[in-house]
């Protein structure tokens, strides 16, 4: 899985699918982003009060807050997929003719 979490933008990307406007208020305030691919990643931090940006932290396990973000992405994606299925089921059948 390829995962990017950007709390300030309220967006999560999983395998090139992005979902925005997610509540990511549970992510620690010092996190700028999380990048993850397969079984390795890193956390990028924001500048501290002294305008010093800490080094990225390499991780080999997703933190609990990242798993929560993934769960919220999954819920939003399922809702989107259901909406798309419902819209497709409510489309009138095409007759192959067109009225001008």
Buried (B, 14 or more C-beta within 10 A) or exposed (E): EEBBBBBEEBBBBBEEEEBEEBEBEEBEEEBBBBBBEEEEBBBBBBEEEEEEEEEBEEBEEBBEBBEBBBEBBEEBBEEEEEEEEEEEEEEEEEEEEEEE
